[in-house]
Amino acid sequence: MASEKTPLIENRGKTTRSCWSKIILFLSFFHLEPYIFLVILCYAIEGVFFTQLVQDKLCAINYEYSEEICDNIGNGNHTEEMNRVQKASADIIMFKDFIINFPNLFFVMIMGPWSDRHGRKLSLLLPALGSVLGSGLAFGCAYYPVRAEYMLLSVVPQGILGSSMSSKMMGVWAHTSDVTSKKAKMFRMTLVELSLSVSVPAGLYLGNIIFDDLYGYLGIYGVIASLCSLSMVYIGLRVKNVKRNSSDSTLNKSETGCSTTLLRIKEPISVFFKKREGNGRLILLSHATVLTTAVVSFCFLNFNYLYSQKLFNWDYHSFTTWNMICMPIITVGSALLLSIMSYFLHVSDSVIGFIGALSKMGSFIVLALATQPWHLYLSSLVGLGGGMILVSSRAALAKLLPQTETGSVFALLAVGEGILPLASMPVLTAIYNYSLTFYPGLIYFIGVGITCVTAMCFIVAIIAQRSAKSSRIQQKTSPDEYKAKIDAANYIT
């Protein structure tokens, strides 16, 4: 098991390479990053336009408001109509998350263990296919004057084929762990997160251009379908399945049918909760809790556009401008902080994650107390380290787990990442709708409380690691040598 303090990049002697060799080496270094860029680019292109399209249909078709009211509903002169549309759109977004995440629970429970034995390619192709089919249905809903509820049909293929963010990233993290050495896992995880973060502002910017200059909503969903199709082609050409030996699996060849299916569902649970040396199970559970609770914080992104629209009368241009400016700053800042703390200072993954949790709590507090538009920009700067939460925990798990268990563990994590949004979105939606008329920022204080749980889990992991380290040293040394090594080893956790 690699230590959490393992440097991101191993120091090597200088070697002489030709210019062409350097180019080939640079291109070969990229693996799933282009795929991640494309799928997240599609997610960002759609951005606020799903919500905006739902609101447009609610206003013009469901409630039959006049064109004048619908065009100026966010200017502060139509408060009653605005509140009615916001509450209905929040409910539709809640049902959208349910339709996507609930079927995904079964998808990841079966696909995770299956991919451990047969390779990750199918677990990467199916979510992209779901996005292609969903974009086609959304294109039809945008073209025809149907009620807003019909937009929910567009997310049905995404739910069935595992197109939620947690399902997509399950295959990405498992495959990345497969093809990366232990010493480079944190660096590779950071690079994956960097690809993810860079694609968001690029998608927001591209979405504005497409919507304004390329047939509005039809252009949005047409481009999304094309890019997701391109990502499928890339996976088909670039990713090679790495199959495991039959001895690595807990399933026997003689087990078929319902027996095999049940064992495939039970396998991630048994792998996840089995006893591990060096407090490994406690550390695994701590980081798993971090990942699942951190995913709940992404649910608050569903309210950011509604919140800015209600509080400051922002339209989608103002909202995407905020994201396009802040996302590159947050991406570069998080990458620099991770590099400095992990590579140069050798800070453990758990301590890095704890610092990120504190940063995230600060961001939620600023959002909840915002009274001016620039406060939203300030919240992004305060939350500069929030991206380190997921990277640090995933890197810690990748170092802890053997390759034959990564798919099973990440599958069970994807289930948790799917269940918690299902449970939390109705609660958050009810809170937002209830506080809409007197304090819309109330839900962000809920985010502070959830992030506190994340910080506490990092503390548990830190204590477990120090305890395991103390036990290993004590078993190998005399009492005097033990005390001296503990003092030296605990200079930083």
Buried (B, 14 or more C-beta within 10 A) or exposed (E): BBBBBBBBEEEEEEEEEEEEEEEEEEEEEEBBBBBBBBBBBBBBBBBBBBBBBBBBBBBBBBBEBEEEBBEEBBEEEBEEBBBBBBBBBBBBBBBBBBBBBBBBBBBBBBBBBBBBBBBBBBBBBBBBBBBBBBBBBBBBBBEEEBEBBBBBBBBBBBBBBBBBBBBBBBBBBBBBBBBBEBBBBBBBBBBBBBBBBBBBBBBBBBBBEBBEEEBBBBBBBBBBBEBBBBBBEBBEEBBEEBEBEEEEBBBEEEBEEEEBEEBBBEBBBEBBEEEBEBBBBBBBBBBBBBBBBBBBBEBBEBBBBBBBBBBBBBBBEBBBBBBBEBBBBBBBBBBEBBBEBBBEEBBBBBBBBBBBBBBBBBBBBBBBEBEEBEBBBBBBBBBBBBBBBBBBBBBBBBBBBEBBBBBBBBBBBBBBBBBBBBEBBBEBBBBBBEEBEEEBBBBBBBBBEBBBBBBBBBBBBBBBBBEBBBEBBBEEBEEEEBEEBBEEBEEEB
